[in-house]
Amino acid sequence: MTHSIRTEQLSKHFGDNLAVNCLDLEIEPGTFFCFLGPNGAGKTTTIKMLTGLLHPSSGRALLGGFDISRQPVEAKRLLGYVPDHPFLYDKLTGNEFMRFVAGLYRMSDSDFRMRCGSLLDMFELAGVADQLIEDYSHGMRQKLSFASCFLHDPRIVIVDEPWVGLDPKNIRFVKNFLRQKCRETGLTVFMSTHTLGIAEEIADLIGIINHGLLKAVGTVSDIKKLHHHPGSLEDVFLEITRETEEIPIQPGVAISAQAGGARS
């Protein structure tokens, strides 16, 4: 079976700084994967390589079996991306931005009309769809970014810190929406987040990265077992990433990096 996301010794240097060091991951379709790590651990650099915004210094990243560097068009057809600070064109309306995105994916007019309205309704933007984006709140911009991400019905969605600017109601909606998509359509979600409580609640698989090294991968239950004493995901995360002493966990081999399908 083709993995939704696979990285092979994926690495990125910035001068003498090794931001991501030989990352190996295999994530199967239908998996909700949460990527955790402190600031500067390598999460966003990994995401930028997965989405084709950065070329790896070595190794490779495959989406649906397509190498994002060598087969970018094929890989990006499968991909939806929501960055932490989405860039939206302020002088477009919400509807105009959605049509712009549809053009990037060469969607037919009939497909666009069929999907655009329902997504704007779903994300509670239909009432402001003809307003300029410059008048949108940060939360409305974030929701428009999500709506446009799903316009072309991606098989893989990569999300970087999606909760910024969303109120509790919309956080719950986005969590439930993404989980439902994983269960019902086989969508694969790769999410970077600092919100450990949400990761513990929704993730099928968690990866923890620190100083560019993958320190542990597994289910929430498996990750918790890495702690010296029974504790929360936060306890384990802080133990794995603490700087005061070396933690006896080998990079990337604490638990198999291969993801199973979504939880029932």
N, C-alpha and C positions, 0 to 999 in steps of 0.2 A: 504494500500500500504506500502511495506517495504521501509523504508528510506535508502538512500545510506549511510549516516553517522548519527549515533545517539550516543550521550553521555548522561549518567545518573549519575549525582552527581560525575562526574569524578574529582578526586583530586590527587595531588602528593605533598608529603613532602620530603624535603631534610634536615634532622635534624629538627631544629626549624623553618626552612623556609618553608612556604606554597606556593609553586610555582604556583599551579593551585588549585582553591578552588571551588568545587561543580559545575563544568561546565555542563550545560544542553544545548544541541543543537540537532536540528532535521533538516537535510538537505536532500531534495528530489532529485531524479534522474534528471539530466539535468541542475543542478544549478551550477553557477560559484560563489563560496563563497570566499570572501577575508577577511582574519583575520588580524586585525590591532592592534598595541599596541606599546608602547615605548620599548626600550631595557630592558630586564629583566621582561617584563610584564607576561610571561608565554606562549608565542606563540610557541617557539621551544619545550618546555616541552610537550605541548599539542600534537604537531605533532609527537613527539617520542612515546607518548602513543598510538596515533592513528595507527602508523605504527608497533607497537609491539617492539620497541627498548627500551622502558621503561615500567615496569609494574606499574599500578596505585596503590597508597596507599589505595584508596577506590573508589567506583563507578566502572563504566565500559564503554567501548567504543565498539560500534557495527558497522561493515561495511557490508552492504547488509544483515543485520540481524544476522551476525556471530560475536560472541564475540572475539575480537582480542587476548585476553589473554587465553581463554578457547578453541577456535577453530581457532588457528593461520593459519593452512594450508588452510582451506576454505576461511578465510578472505583475506589472502594474495594473493590468486588466482585472486581476484577481483581488486587488488591494484597495482598501479604504484607510485613510489616515486622518486622525484628529490630533494636531499638535497641541502643546500646552498653551501657546499663544497664537491662535489661528490668525492668519492674514486674510482679511476680507476687504473687498473693494468698497470703500465708504460711499462712493458716489453711485453705486448700484443699489437697486432695491433688493429685497430678499428674493423675489421671483426672478429678477434679472441675474442674480448671482447663481441661482439654481440652474438657470438655462445656460449660463456660461460653463458651469461644471459639466452639464450634460454634453455640451459641445466638445469638451476635452476628451470625453469617453465615446464620442461619435454615436450617441444615443439617437434613435429615431424620434421624430416628433411625437408619435403615438405612445412610445414607451415613456418619454418624458412626461407627457400629460397624464398618463396612467399613474405614475409614481410620485410626481412632484406634489400634487395636491394632498395626497394621503400622508406623505411625510411631513409636510408643513402643518397639517392638522394634528398629527401624532405628537409633534414637538411644540404644539400650541403657538404656532407662528402664522397661521393663516390670516389672522386679523391684522398683522403688521407686514404682510408679504409685499405690499406695494409702497411701504415706507423705505426711505434711504437707510442703509446700514449704519451710516454715521449717527443716526438717532437711536440705534439699538443700545440697550444696556449690555454689560459684559455677559450676563447670563443668556440673553437673547442671542448674542453673537456665538456663544458656545453651542447653543441648541441649533443654530443655523449650520454651524460646522458639522454637527452630527447628522443633521438632515441631508446635507450635501454629500457626506461620506457614504451614505447608504443609497444614494440615488441610482447608482449603476449596479446595485445588488452584489456587493463584493463577497468573496468567499473568505477573505482574511481582513480583519480590521486591527490596526495598530493605533493605540491611544496613549498619549503622553500626559499624565496628570489631568484627567478630565474633569475633576471636581471643582477646580478653581472657578469661582463666580457663580456656581450653581447653589440654589437654596435647597433645604432638606427635601422638599417635595420633588424637585427635579433630579436630585441625586438618586432618590428612590426609583423614579421613573427610568432613568438611564440604566441603573443596575438591573432592574427587572427586564428592560428591553433587551439588553445585551445577553443576559442569561437565557431568556426565551429564544433568542436567535440561535444561540449555541445549541440548545436542546432540540429545537424544532427544525432547523435548517442545516445544521452541521457547520455553522459559522465558527471560525477560529478567532479568538480575541487575544491579542498580546497587549497587555496594559502595564505601563509603568506608573507606580503610585507610591506616595509616602503614607497613605492612609491605611495603616495596617489592619484596622478593624474591618474596613470594607474588603480588603484582600482576604482576610480570614473568612469572611462571610460568603464570598462569591467564587473564589478561585478553585478550579479543579487541580491546578498545579501551580507551585510557587518556585521561583528562582531567586536566590539572594546573591548579589554581586557586590564586591568590595575591592577597591583599587584595581579594577579591571578584570579581576578573577572571579569566575563563578564558584562560589563557596558551597552552595547546597542547592539541590533541586528535589522536589517531591510534593506529595499532597500535604495539606495543612497538618494532618495527623502525623505523617512521617517527619515533617520538619520539627514539630514539637518534641519528638522523641530525641532530637539532638541535644536538647537542654540537659544539663546535669541533674536537674530536679524538675518535676512536673511544673509546667508554667504555660504562659500564653505565647502566642506568636511573637508579641513584642519582646518577651523575655529572651526568646531564642535569637531574634533578630539583633538585639543589643549585644548578646554574647558573641555571636558570629562576627559582628562588625566592630567590636570594641578595639581600641588602639593600644591599650595598656599592656597586653601580653598576647602571645601567640595562641590562637585557639586550635586545638588538635582536631581539625577537620580538613581533610585534603580537598583542594579546589576541584569542584565539579564531580567528585566521586562519592560524596556522602550518600547520595541516592541516585538511582538511574535517572538520566535526563530525558528518557523517553516518556512522553505523556500518553495516558490513556484517553478514552473518550470522555465526554461530559458526564457529570454525575446525574443520576436520576433524581 
